[in-house]
């Protein structure tokens, strides 16, 4: 009498290799007779065999997947590239809007405070990291979107970098102006 296991659906009278050979029609006539006799006697193997035959029939009778048009790959790549370009442009425009809004917020919030050129220099110097980060995002967007602006953007970036970094022209001017103002206030 065959012993049934929990891991597989059929009994252990026949190995998995036997099932594959039987399913592929590779059994000898004597083996086929033994197999059919076993299927008549063993309900677990018979149910599993019928399920395998049903799945095979369904797969065999399933309609073929339609073939794709020849230009499918080219069109798909073009769509992906178009979406990437659009995302780059939107990123650039988003960065530009953020820079402009930041500048508007800074200048409107400091509008009542900025009475002299000295305060303007100090405000720009204090916000140099924010402005530099926004400028770099804009530069990267320009470089990836419009390659013909590379020399102009590089020049503007270099000038901005020189003006906004510590020990730069802008920092030196701000320090000189603050020193003069302090001397004037001390003299009064």
Buried (B, 14 or more C-beta within 10 A) or exposed (E): EBEBEEEEBBBEBBEEEBBEBBEEEEBEEEBEEBBEEBBEEBEBBBEBBEEBEEEEEEEEEEEEEEEEEEEEEEEEEEEEEEEEEEEBBEBBEEBBEBBEEBEEEBEEEBEEEBEEEBBBBBBBBEBBEBBBBBBBBBBBBBBBBBEEEEEEBEEBBEEBBEBBBEEBEBBEBBBEBBEEEEEEEEEE
